[in-house]
Amino acid sequence: MRVFLFLVVVAFATAFFTKPGQGLHQGVATELIKEGKVGTVDASTRATAFGDFFFVTKSETWLNDKRMIQCWGAFTRFLCFGPPEADKAATGQA
């Protein structure tokens, strides 16, 4: 049981110290936009929001009240989603 608790503590400590910061989130969003995977968004007209949730981080990029990209980061890795319409089309939802 002590070994399990030790591993849990180590996992949480690793997650806390390796979570990506706001600069990395902005870099990932910028690269996805440059590659055309999200859509074209002018850097001067987009708005970004960043949230830090102890072990993970979240960023969103908005254009005219429409979410263009949402990224979650943990352990220096990212999971990004495009606009809600693109997410529905990818999963086959109406």
C-alpha positions as CSV (number, residue, x, y, z in Angstrom):
1,M,0.0,0.0,0.0
2,R,2.9,2.4,0.8
3,V,4.4,1.8,-2.6
4,F,1.1,2.6,-4.3
5,L,0.7,5.8,-2.3
6,F,4.3,6.7,-3.1
7,L,3.7,6.2,-6.9
8,V,0.5,8.4,-6.7
9,V,2.4,11.2,-5.0
10,V,5.2,10.9,-7.6
11,A,2.7,11.0,-10.4
12,F,0.9,14.1,-9.0
13,A,4.3,15.9,-8.4
14,T,5.4,15.1,-11.9
15,A,2.2,16.3,-13.4
16,F,2.4,19.6,-11.4
17,F,6.0,20.3,-12.4
18,T,5.6,19.3,-16.1
19,K,2.3,21.0,-16.9
20,P,2.7,23.3,-19.9
21,G,2.6,27.1,-19.4
22,Q,0.7,29.7,-21.3
23,G,3.5,30.4,-23.7
24,L,3.6,26.8,-24.9
25,H,-0.2,26.8,-25.3
26,Q,0.0,29.9,-27.5
27,G,2.8,28.3,-29.5
28,V,0.8,25.1,-30.2
29,A,-2.3,27.1,-31.1
30,T,-0.3,29.4,-33.5
31,E,1.3,26.4,-35.2
32,L,-2.0,24.6,-35.7
33,I,-3.5,27.8,-37.2
34,K,-0.4,28.2,-39.4
35,E,-0.8,24.6,-40.7
36,G,-4.4,25.3,-41.5
37,K,-5.7,22.5,-39.2
38,V,-8.0,24.9,-37.3
39,G,-8.8,27.6,-39.8
40,T,-7.4,31.0,-40.6
41,V,-7.3,33.4,-37.6
42,D,-5.5,36.7,-37.7
43,A,-3.3,37.1,-34.6
44,S,-4.6,40.7,-34.1
45,T,-8.3,39.7,-34.0
46,R,-8.2,36.6,-31.9
47,A,-8.8,36.4,-28.2
48,T,-7.2,33.7,-25.9
49,A,-8.1,32.4,-22.5
50,F,-5.8,30.4,-20.2
51,G,-6.7,28.3,-17.2
52,D,-4.4,26.5,-14.7
53,F,-6.0,23.6,-12.9
54,F,-3.1,22.4,-10.6
55,F,-2.2,19.3,-12.7
56,V,-3.4,20.3,-16.1
57,T,-3.8,23.5,-18.1
58,K,-6.4,24.7,-20.6
59,S,-6.3,27.3,-23.3
60,E,-8.9,28.5,-25.8
61,T,-8.6,30.7,-28.9
62,W,-11.7,32.7,-29.9
63,L,-12.6,34.7,-33.0
64,N,-15.8,36.8,-32.8
65,D,-17.3,34.8,-30.0
66,K,-16.7,31.5,-31.8
67,R,-14.2,29.0,-30.3
68,M,-11.6,28.2,-32.9
69,I,-9.3,25.9,-30.9
70,Q,-9.3,24.4,-27.4
71,C,-6.2,22.7,-25.9
72,W,-5.6,20.8,-22.7
73,G,-2.0,20.2,-21.6
74,A,-0.5,17.8,-19.1
75,F,2.9,16.2,-18.7
76,T,4.2,18.6,-21.5
77,R,1.7,17.1,-23.9
78,F,-1.3,18.6,-25.6
79,L,-4.8,17.4,-26.6
80,C,-6.4,20.0,-28.9
81,F,-9.9,20.3,-30.4
82,G,-11.1,22.4,-33.3
83,P,-14.3,24.4,-33.5
84,P,-17.4,22.6,-32.1
85,E,-18.8,22.2,-35.7
86,A,-15.7,20.4,-36.8
87,D,-15.8,18.1,-33.7
88,K,-19.4,17.1,-34.5
89,A,-18.6,16.4,-38.1
90,A,-15.6,14.2,-37.1
91,T,-17.8,12.1,-34.8
92,G,-20.8,11.9,-37.1
93,Q,-23.1,13.8,-34.8
94,A,-25.9,16.0,-36.3
